[in-house]
Amino acid sequence: MATIDQALSGMKVLDLTHYIAGPFCTKLLADYGADVIKIERPGNGDGARHVGPFPGDIPDPEKSGLFLYLNTNKRSITLNLKTQTGVDILKKLVKQADILVESFSPGVMSGLGLDYQTLKQIKPQLVMTSLSNFGQSGPYRDWKATEITLYALSGQMYKLGDSAREPLKHALNVTQYYAGKIASLVTLAAALRAGDKSLGEYIDTSIFEILVCDIDNAIVDYDYGGGKSTRRISKDRPFPPFGGFPVKDGYVAFQGAERWMPRLFAMIGKPELKDDPRFSKPANRKKHEAELNELLFSWLLDHTKQEVFEAGGNARHPVAPVFNTEDLVKDSHYAERGTFIEIEHPVAGTLTYPGAPFKMSEAGFAIRRPAPLLGEHNEEIYGGLGYSAKDLAILRSCGVI
Amino acid sequence: MQSGFLLADVRVVEIGEGRVGPGAGLLLADLGAEVIKVESITRVDHTRVSTLPVTAASSKPWECSPGFMIRNHGKLGITLDLAKPKGRQAFMRLIKVSDIFFSNEAVGVAEKLGITYEDLVKVNPQIVYLSSTGFGRAGAYAKHVAMGGSIDAAAGLFGLRDYGDGDGRAVSPNTHCDSIAAATNAFAILVGLYHRKKTGRGTFLDASMVEPSISHIGEAIMDYSMNRRIWHSLGNRDIARSPQGCYRCEGEDEWVTLSVSSDEEWQRLTVVMDKPQLARYERFVNVLDRLRNQDELDKLIGAWTIQHRKFEVTHLLQQAGIAAGAVSNNADIYADPHVKERGLLEVIEHPEAGSHTYASRLWKLAETEVPKRTHAPTLGEHNDYVLRQIAGLTPEEMAELEQEKIIGTTPLVPPQR
């Protein structure tokens, strides 16, 4: 395997995470060079191996789209932490690691004798990150959670959707990805300090708190605004336009603003309207809303997504086509930029994946290896600890690996 | 407890507008970096115009906007008109003694002002420079003015969060893509910093908003990749869990969400709802049948939840080991016991806006003191400290800048929303 010099090359991460949030945190480190050792349960491995999507909808733990995407650049070992031998082996691995990330339910790590205070004795400079649903303490600590329930409890969901009906969750599993990203940057900051000053750290972060404290949050809305926020969609505030609007072949999304109304008029080919007293002042606009709606809506319905996008770009008004995944993968701008990449996997074959979230002038994102097979690197990594093939056979028969 | 902040000794210069730039700076400030925010009295950030009610008795409305506050705590603030040569020179003197520069200004602005990576590297060869734009600095879409709400659509997230009927008109505008970009920018900057500590070399980081957002819907891309299947929104439902949804509760616009992830949980739910016989109905036993019959299931569940308050439902279901979460509104979060015990509320005093409660930091550290969140800077609040003590300008140079209105503390033109 070629050695590529990336920004985080040399950083050693032990990865005790599963499903989405934790693995996305460690994927970010791995994709920019870190050596991430993913520790999976013998037998089933990471639960994401069984979620899919699968090629042809045929389940295969080595072909799960979610797993393949979230675990690029990582090596996999199997290890049963419910055995004392397994815990002992983990501690040997900790000695050589810079970082440990875990996303178990709170209490699991300390129940195994692997809490931070214990691991700190083994490796004083260790950076340990715990990413949980609600945090390591507090009344909701042990609550069950899924994407929608976390989003709801955080105060974020209340604002999404039509006020005439139920609030809406956000797309897919985006809050879990977001939490993983926040966890990765705090971990990296701690790793920077650990490298500089040989001081370790324990980071306790959670999906719930990351959402509650987001840069748009319910707390500031309450303190300044009182009461409840309102759910608004495009029909609730037609001008300046904000939200989804139908066009000839789908929808576009606007993010308009009062200061950009002249640009909007230019966009629809009527720049003179910025001086028209009916439409130029918000107070008058309300009286003539029907006329303005007709002007904007009929222009939109007459144009395709790309035509509206082009006109918006030229007029410098924020608007964009509502793309689906096929649009994204086939888009020529994204192709030119290299937004998507092809990765070859020994079992799943060659597939298209999202690529680098950001580019670096040197030593940036690279795929050194695809997502690992379950326990693919047992020999390599345990061999590095001094275990022979015979040792591994015994450990396997005892259910330790 | 150690007192050195995680990013002590790191100096960041930020030219940030709106959410994406300032949001990244906030994360770095919360990690202990010295973040110097460069504004200008000739053109003030639109988020300094408040969209929420402001009750402070201040003659400076641009200092009282919560939308500006919550993204700019913990930073030092200066003003500099970079369009003027003397302003640009002062800026370069600051860059010379800084580690990081980043900006989310539109493509073309850095070139116009002469503050591209090539310009800064002449003055500070080790600078870590991040450019954050909507679609990247080059290519067909580079010209577009991008905001979180438009990136949402261009990155595929908007189309995955309607009510399941494909009606884009019912999708609320949302700025989550701004949060994603801000966090990605902060991560990228730290990767650049790590690289520099290892090699002594700075780097240019080219971040778009659309790519990080696309990376957060990876599983949908993979299904297209594998099966040419295009994903559409399921509304509040899930592809494999049933029932899952958002149900009306007692009161005005009160809701609860719940997710049943196994047959056993479904059985327990029927017991909690005091309708154990439902567990024996053939059309609900099998998860595939529950998915198919979820309309009927939703009606049955809704008939139960409407008789109870949302947190009552939440507690009952959590006790039964089922994922449930009330749809909290502003007042709920303010009073939430978990929010309180985890210390997520923080009071910050601002010289113009007064004392207000804000959300606190997104993480807890066991070994390190967390930097106190100072108030969001007033316009040019730290001109003297930063330009004289850090950048080394003389009192005479400062006087000149003030006289020529290159620096100042009052906007020359009132900011517009």
Contacts between the chains, C-beta under 8 A, distances in Angstrom:
chain1	res1	chain2	res2	distance
A	7	B	191	4.9
A	7	B	192	7.1
A	7	B	194	5.6
A	7	B	195	3.7
A	7	B	198	7.5
A	7	B	203	7.8
A	8	B	191	6.6
A	8	B	194	6.0
A	8	B	195	7.9
A	10	B	198	7.4
A	11	B	194	7.8
A	28	B	187	6.4
A	32	B	191	5.2
A	51	B	240	7.8
A	53	B	219	6.7
A	53	B	222	5.9
A	53	B	223	3.9
A	53	B	226	6.0
A	53	B	227	6.6
A	53	B	229	7.4
A	54	B	226	7.2
A	55	B	226	4.4
A	55	B	227	6.6
A	56	B	226	7.9
A	56	B	227	7.0
A	57	B	227	7.3
A	65	B	219	5.8
A	65	B	222	3.0
A	65	B	223	6.0
A	65	B	225	7.3
A	65	B	226	5.8
A	66	B	218	7.4
A	66	B	219	4.7
A	66	B	222	6.9
A	68	B	222	6.7
A	69	B	218	4.2
A	69	B	219	6.7
A	69	B	221	7.5
A	69	B	222	5.4
A	70	B	218	7.0
A	116	B	366	6.5
A	134	B	338	6.4
A	135	B	338	7.9
A	135	B	342	5.5
A	135	B	364	7.5
A	136	B	364	8.0
A	137	B	341	7.1
A	137	B	342	7.0
A	138	B	337	7.9
A	138	B	338	4.6
A	138	B	341	4.6
A	138	B	342	4.9
A	139	B	337	5.0
A	139	B	338	5.1
A	139	B	341	6.3
A	140	B	338	4.3
A	143	B	318	5.1
A	143	B	323	7.7
A	144	B	318	6.6
A	144	B	321	6.2
A	144	B	322	6.4
A	144	B	323	4.1
A	144	B	324	7.8
A	145	B	323	5.4
A	145	B	325	7.1
A	146	B	238	7.6
A	146	B	241	7.1
A	146	B	244	7.4
A	146	B	259	3.9
A	146	B	261	7.1
A	146	B	323	4.7
A	148	B	236	6.2
A	148	B	238	7.7
A	148	B	244	6.4
A	148	B	246	7.4
A	148	B	257	4.8
A	148	B	259	6.0
A	148	B	325	7.3
A	149	B	257	5.1
A	149	B	258	6.9
A	149	B	259	6.0
A	149	B	323	4.8
A	149	B	324	5.9
A	149	B	325	3.2
A	150	B	325	6.5
A	151	B	257	7.8
A	151	B	325	7.8
A	152	B	246	7.2
A	152	B	255	7.6
A	152	B	256	7.5
A	152	B	257	4.2
A	152	B	325	4.1
A	152	B	326	6.5
A	152	B	327	4.4
A	152	B	328	6.8
A	153	B	314	7.9
A	153	B	325	4.0
A	153	B	326	6.4
A	153	B	328	5.6
A	153	B	336	8.0
A	154	B	328	7.0
A	154	B	333	7.6
A	155	B	328	4.7
A	155	B	329	6.9
A	155	B	330	6.6
A	155	B	332	6.9
A	155	B	333	4.0
A	157	B	246	7.8
A	157	B	257	7.4
A	157	B	327	5.2
A	158	B	327	5.3
A	158	B	328	6.5
A	158	B	329	4.6
A	158	B	330	7.7
A	159	B	172	6.7
A	159	B	174	7.7
A	160	B	161	7.5
A	160	B	172	4.6
A	160	B	174	6.2
A	161	B	163	7.4
A	161	B	170	7.0
A	161	B	172	5.7
A	162	B	163	7.6
A	162	B	170	5.0
A	162	B	172	7.9
A	163	B	253	7.8
A	165	B	163	7.6
A	166	B	236	7.0
A	166	B	245	7.9
A	166	B	246	4.4
A	166	B	247	7.6
A	166	B	248	6.9
A	166	B	255	5.8
A	167	B	246	6.1
A	167	B	255	6.0
A	167	B	327	5.4
A	168	B	161	6.2
A	168	B	162	7.7
A	168	B	163	6.5
A	168	B	171	7.8
A	168	B	172	7.2
A	168	B	235	6.7
A	168	B	236	6.4
A	168	B	246	7.7
A	169	B	161	7.2
A	169	B	236	5.4
A	169	B	246	7.6
A	169	B	257	7.5
A	170	B	157	7.5
A	170	B	161	5.5
A	170	B	174	7.2
A	170	B	176	6.2
A	171	B	156	7.9
A	171	B	157	4.4
A	171	B	158	7.8
A	171	B	160	3.7
A	171	B	161	4.4
A	171	B	217	6.1
A	171	B	233	7.3
A	172	B	160	5.8
A	172	B	216	7.9
A	172	B	217	5.4
A	172	B	219	6.6
A	172	B	220	6.4
A	172	B	231	7.9
A	173	B	216	8.0
A	173	B	219	7.3
A	174	B	157	6.7
A	174	B	176	6.6
A	174	B	180	7.8
A	174	B	216	4.9
A	174	B	217	7.0
A	177	B	215	7.5
A	177	B	216	4.0
A	177	B	218	7.9
A	178	B	176	7.5
A	178	B	179	6.6
A	178	B	180	6.2
A	178	B	183	6.8
A	178	B	216	6.9
A	181	B	180	7.2
A	181	B	183	4.7
A	181	B	184	6.6
A	181	B	187	6.4
A	181	B	212	7.9
A	182	B	27	7.9
A	182	B	183	5.6
A	182	B	362	5.6
A	182	B	363	7.3
A	183	B	363	7.8
A	184	B	187	5.9
A	185	B	27	6.5
A	185	B	31	8.0
A	185	B	183	6.4
A	185	B	186	5.1
A	185	B	187	4.2
A	185	B	190	5.9
A	186	B	6	7.8
A	186	B	31	7.0
A	186	B	362	7.8
A	186	B	363	5.0
A	188	B	187	6.7
A	188	B	190	4.5
A	188	B	191	7.0
A	188	B	194	6.7
A	189	B	6	4.3
A	189	B	7	5.6
A	189	B	31	4.5
A	189	B	190	5.9
A	190	B	6	5.6
A	190	B	365	7.7
A	191	B	194	7.4
A	192	B	6	7.1
A	192	B	7	7.1
A	192	B	190	6.7
A	192	B	193	6.4
A	192	B	194	6.0
A	192	B	197	6.9
A	193	B	4	7.2
A	193	B	6	4.8
A	193	B	7	7.4
A	193	B	8	7.7
A	193	B	368	7.8
A	195	B	197	6.8
A	196	B	197	7.4
A	197	B	4	6.8
A	199	B	2	5.8
A	199	B	4	7.5
A	199	B	367	6.7
A	199	B	368	7.9
A	200	B	367	6.7
A	201	B	6	7.4
A	201	B	365	6.0
A	201	B	366	6.9
A	201	B	367	5.0
A	201	B	368	6.2
A	202	B	365	7.1
A	202	B	366	3.8
A	202	B	367	6.5
A	203	B	363	5.6
A	203	B	364	7.3
A	203	B	365	6.1
A	203	B	366	7.9
A	204	B	363	6.8
A	204	B	364	4.3
A	204	B	365	7.8
A	204	B	366	7.3
A	205	B	362	6.4
A	205	B	363	4.1
A	205	B	364	7.1
A	208	B	338	7.2
A	209	B	342	6.2
A	209	B	344	6.1
A	209	B	362	6.0
A	209	B	363	7.7
A	210	B	362	4.9
A	212	B	333	6.4
A	212	B	339	6.1
A	212	B	344	5.6
A	212	B	359	6.1
A	213	B	344	6.0
A	213	B	359	4.0
A	213	B	360	6.1
A	213	B	361	6.7
A	213	B	362	4.9
A	214	B	179	5.6
A	214	B	359	7.6
A	215	B	19	5.8
A	215	B	22	8.0
A	215	B	23	4.7
A	215	B	26	6.9
A	215	B	70	6.0
A	215	B	71	5.3
A	215	B	178	7.3
A	215	B	179	5.8
A	215	B	182	6.7
A	216	B	19	7.5
A	216	B	70	7.9
A	216	B	175	5.5
A	216	B	178	7.9
A	216	B	179	7.3
A	217	B	70	7.4
A	217	B	333	7.7
A	217	B	359	4.8
A	218	B	328	6.9
A	218	B	329	6.9
A	218	B	330	4.4
A	218	B	332	7.7
A	218	B	333	4.1
A	218	B	334	7.5
A	219	B	330	7.5
A	219	B	333	5.9
A	219	B	334	6.3
A	219	B	339	8.0
A	219	B	344	7.6
A	219	B	345	6.5
A	219	B	357	6.4
A	219	B	358	6.3
A	219	B	359	4.4
A	220	B	52	7.5
A	220	B	66	5.0
A	220	B	69	7.6
A	220	B	70	5.2
A	220	B	356	7.6
A	220	B	358	5.8
A	220	B	359	6.8
A	221	B	52	7.0
A	221	B	330	4.7
A	222	B	330	3.6
A	222	B	331	5.9
A	222	B	333	6.9
A	222	B	334	4.8
A	223	B	66	7.5
A	223	B	334	7.6
A	223	B	356	5.1
A	223	B	357	4.7
A	223	B	358	7.3
A	224	B	50	7.9
A	224	B	52	4.0
A	224	B	53	6.1
A	224	B	54	7.1
A	224	B	66	4.7
A	224	B	356	6.9
A	225	B	52	4.7
A	225	B	53	6.0
A	225	B	330	7.1
A	226	B	53	7.9
A	226	B	330	7.6
A	227	B	330	6.7
A	227	B	331	6.7
A	228	B	253	7.0
A	228	B	329	4.2
A	228	B	330	5.8
A	228	B	331	6.8
A	229	B	329	6.6
A	229	B	330	5.8
A	231	B	172	6.1
A	232	B	172	6.2
A	232	B	173	7.3
A	233	B	169	6.4
A	233	B	170	5.4
A	233	B	171	6.8
A	233	B	172	5.5
A	233	B	173	7.9
A	234	B	169	5.5
A	234	B	173	7.9
A	235	B	169	6.4
A	242	B	149	6.9
A	242	B	173	4.9
A	243	B	149	7.6
A	243	B	169	7.2
A	243	B	171	6.6
A	243	B	172	6.7
A	243	B	173	4.8
A	244	B	153	7.8
A	244	B	158	6.9
A	244	B	162	8.0
A	244	B	167	7.9
A	244	B	168	3.3
A	244	B	169	5.2
A	244	B	170	7.5
A	244	B	171	4.8
A	245	B	168	7.3
A	245	B	169	7.0
A	246	B	168	6.8
A	246	B	169	6.8
A	250	B	168	7.6
A	251	B	153	7.6
A	251	B	158	7.8
A	251	B	159	7.9
A	251	B	168	3.3
A	251	B	169	7.7
A	252	B	153	6.7
A	253	B	149	5.9
A	253	B	150	5.7
A	253	B	152	6.1
A	253	B	153	3.6
A	253	B	158	5.4
A	253	B	168	7.3
A	253	B	171	7.6
A	253	B	173	7.3
A	254	B	149	7.2
A	254	B	150	7.2
A	255	B	147	4.0
A	255	B	148	7.0
A	255	B	149	3.3
A	255	B	150	5.2
A	255	B	173	6.5
A	257	B	46	7.1
A	257	B	417	6.2
A	258	B	416	6.7
A	258	B	417	5.4
A	259	B	46	7.1
A	259	B	416	4.3
A	259	B	417	6.6
A	309	B	144	7.5
A	312	B	144	7.1
A	313	B	141	7.4
A	313	B	143	5.1
A	313	B	144	4.5
A	313	B	145	7.8
A	314	B	143	7.6
A	316	B	143	8.0
A	316	B	145	4.9
A	317	B	145	6.8
A	318	B	144	7.6
A	318	B	145	5.0
A	318	B	146	6.3
A	318	B	147	4.3
A	318	B	149	7.0
A	318	B	150	4.5
A	319	B	150	5.8
A	320	B	144	7.3
A	320	B	146	7.6
A	320	B	150	3.8
A	320	B	151	6.8
A	320	B	152	7.9
A	320	B	153	4.4
A	320	B	154	4.0
A	321	B	153	6.2
A	321	B	154	6.5
A	322	B	153	4.5
A	322	B	158	5.0
A	322	B	159	4.9
A	322	B	168	5.5
A	323	B	153	6.6
A	323	B	154	5.9
A	323	B	155	7.3
A	323	B	156	5.1
A	323	B	159	6.5
A	324	B	156	6.3
A	324	B	159	5.1
A	324	B	230	5.0
A	324	B	231	7.4
A	324	B	232	7.5
A	325	B	156	5.8
A	325	B	217	7.6
A	325	B	220	4.9
A	325	B	221	5.6
A	325	B	223	7.6
A	325	B	224	4.3
A	325	B	230	5.7
A	325	B	231	6.0
A	326	B	224	5.9
A	326	B	228	7.8
A	326	B	230	5.1
A	327	B	156	7.4
A	328	B	155	7.5
A	328	B	156	5.2
A	328	B	214	6.2
A	328	B	221	7.1
A	329	B	221	6.8
A	329	B	224	5.9
A	329	B	225	7.4
A	332	B	140	6.8
A	333	B	135	6.6
A	333	B	139	5.0
A	333	B	140	4.5
A	333	B	141	4.5
A	334	B	210	7.9
A	334	B	214	8.0
A	336	B	139	5.0
A	336	B	140	7.2
A	337	B	135	7.6
A	337	B	136	5.2
A	337	B	138	7.7
A	337	B	139	5.4
A	337	B	208	7.4
A	337	B	211	7.7
A	339	B	210	7.7
A	339	B	211	5.5
A	339	B	214	6.4
A	340	B	221	7.4
A	351	B	222	6.9
A	351	B	225	4.5
A	351	B	226	6.2
A	352	B	221	7.1
A	352	B	224	7.8
A	352	B	225	4.3
A	353	B	218	7.2
A	353	B	221	6.9
A	353	B	222	7.1
A	353	B	225	7.1
A	354	B	211	7.6
A	354	B	214	5.3
A	354	B	215	4.6
A	354	B	218	5.3
A	354	B	221	5.5
A	355	B	211	7.7
A	356	B	211	7.1
A	357	B	184	5.4
A	357	B	188	7.8
A	357	B	207	7.6
A	357	B	211	5.4
A	357	B	212	4.5
A	357	B	215	4.9
A	358	B	184	6.2
A	358	B	185	7.8
A	358	B	188	4.5
A	358	B	205	5.9
A	358	B	206	6.6
A	358	B	207	4.0
A	358	B	208	7.5
A	358	B	211	7.0
A	358	B	212	7.3
A	359	B	205	7.2
A	359	B	206	4.3
A	359	B	207	7.6
A	360	B	188	7.7
A	360	B	191	7.2
A	360	B	192	6.9
A	360	B	195	7.5
A	360	B	203	5.4
A	360	B	204	7.3
A	360	B	205	5.7
A	360	B	206	7.8
A	361	B	117	7.9
A	361	B	203	5.1
A	361	B	204	4.1
A	361	B	205	7.6
A	361	B	206	7.9
A	362	B	195	7.8
A	362	B	201	7.4
A	362	B	203	6.1
A	363	B	195	5.5
A	363	B	199	7.7
A	363	B	203	7.3
A	364	B	191	8.0
